[in-house]
Amino acid sequence: MVRVFTSARILDTGGGSDDATRVVDILVDGMKISRIADHVDPPEGAGVVDASKYLVTPGFVNAHGHLAMTLLRGLADEVPLDVWLHNYMFPREALMNGDDIYYGSLLALAEGIMSGTTTFADMYFFEDDVARAVDEAGVRANLSTGTASLDNEQGRLEKSEEFVVRWNNKADGRIKASFGPHAPYTTTPAFVMENFERARELGVIVQFHLHETREEVADFTATYGASPISYYADQGYFENPPRLLAAHCVHMTARDAEILRDAGASIALNIQSNLKLGSGIADYRLLLGSGVNLCVGTDGAASNDNVDMLEELRVLGLVMKGSTMEASGISNASLLTMATSNGAQALGFEGVGTLSDGATADLVFWDLEDESFCPRNNVASHLLWSANSRAVDSVMVAGSWVMEHRQLLGIDIDKVRFEVARRARRLADG
């Protein structure tokens, strides 16, 4: 379908801009932005939409998460990561089935869409059911099966590879698949290496939790004589590596950061989850100056406890400024870029996360009549520091509406709420 959105105020967050003063027409032809100009003559048969009340931005890219953990939201507060995982999460995850994962994922996708996210990362299990949810919701995602050496390594790795082959670049390219070794403390080095090798062969990324807690790094160092990142580098894991998306990276040295930079890796920062679990605060001066591609993720809703990228971004910006004691240490434009085009780069989506001719039409329409944008002194600043999900009016992915005027189009939210509540009660009872 061809549409022209007229008189839209735009903010190209993915292009590193914080200029939201330009008012343009946007021509969307099929799945892509065909033209952005001061005036566009509508082609014959095109739909014309008055967008004068909207700020149009690229959709957010949630670069790290576990979608179906919405099912476990609120079950474990005031505990550190190891207790949270082993006493609360792992026992309940063992009780989950594919339908649980499907409905839990749909709830997360609904939350994400309604707060302006169009692209998601996921590392969990029953990923075929996650893919089904993503396809029906109409969004974009890179999905990986979380694997650990606590299980049958070879069997789980074979299933992970089968999933990659089955789903990579499906749903008109909206779904990508990847490998997901869980973390250094649940996987052997040999298992991690095998994941890297298979990802390289298939040309996909690896999603991996790394350096999340001080204890993780200390325990690994005591066993192997180096931090996880340094050890993997010394063993040659990062020679001709697949693209690595490392989640968390809270406890890093300068050498660790240099290794990831030289390997072309990306880091997904998850500030709210790290704060809630008491995992620590990263050295943001180090990370911001490292040259590593930095992006943003919410983590799962059991440790955040939502999937609202705007909230995540705001907290990240505040902690960056406060911990470095530099109000100008991170710009509005840089934060917004981390949450859009940087995340798309990390997940392997080309043309995503920016407003430009030829880019994918993954668009968010923010209601400028919302109180959070009044007065319009600095619209980019209002988006980052004042607005919330209430201001998201409509969301488009690949040229198709997934939410129009606050109505989700691919998700029956009432049914999802009912199913999630019913299934969560069973899981909570253990």
HELIX and SHEET records of a PDB file:
HELIX    1   1 THR A   13  GLY A   15  5                                   3    
HELIX    2   2 LEU A   67  LEU A   72  5                                   6    
HELIX    3   3 LEU A   81  VAL A   83  1                                   3    
HELIX    4   4 TRP A   84  MET A   89  3                                   6    
HELIX    5   5 PHE A   90  GLU A   93  1                                   4    
HELIX    6   6 GLY A   98  MET A  114  1                                  17    
HELIX    7   7 GLU A  127  ALA A  137  1                                  11    
HELIX    8   8 GLU A  153  TRP A  167  1                                  15    
HELIX    9   9 PRO A  189  LEU A  202  1                                  14    
HELIX   10  10 ARG A  214  TYR A  224  1                                  11    
HELIX   11  11 PRO A  228  ASP A  234  1                                   7    
HELIX   12  12 ALA A  254  ASP A  262  1                                   9    
HELIX   13  13 ILE A  271  LYS A  276  1                                   6    
HELIX   14  14 TYR A  284  LEU A  288  1                                   5    
HELIX   15  15 MET A  309  THR A  324  1                                  16    
HELIX   16  16 ASN A  332  MET A  338  1                                   7    
HELIX   17  17 SER A  341  LEU A  347  1                                   7    
HELIX   18  18 GLU A  371  PHE A  373  5                                   3    
HELIX   19  19 VAL A  379  TRP A  385  1                                   7    
HELIX   20  20 SER A  389  ALA A  391  5                                   3    
HELIX   21  21 ILE A  413  ALA A  428  1                                  16    
SHEET    1   A 4 LYS A  32  ALA A  37  0                                        
SHEET    2   A 4 VAL A  23  ASP A  29 -1                                        
SHEET    3   A 4 VAL A   2  ILE A  10 -1                                        
SHEET    4   A 4 GLY A  47  ASP A  50  1                                        
SHEET    1   B 8 LYS A  32  ALA A  37  0                                        
SHEET    2   B 8 VAL A  23  ASP A  29 -1                                        
SHEET    3   B 8 VAL A   2  ILE A  10 -1                                        
SHEET    4   B 8 TYR A  54  PRO A  58  1                                        
SHEET    5   B 8 LEU A 363  ASP A 367 -1                                        
SHEET    6   B 8 VAL A 392  VAL A 397 -1                                        
SHEET    7   B 8 SER A 400  GLU A 404 -1                                        
SHEET    8   B 8 GLN A 407  LEU A 408 -1                                        
SHEET    1   C 4 PHE A  60  ASN A  62  0                                        
SHEET    2   C 4 THR A 117  TYR A 124  1                                        
SHEET    3   C 4 ARG A 140  THR A 147  1                                        
SHEET    4   C 4 ILE A 175  PRO A 181  1                                        
SHEET    1   D 4 VAL A 206  LEU A 210  0                                        
SHEET    2   D 4 LEU A 244  HIS A 248  1                                        
SHEET    3   D 4 SER A 266  LEU A 269  1                                        
SHEET    4   D 4 ASN A 293  VAL A 296  1                                        
END                                                                             
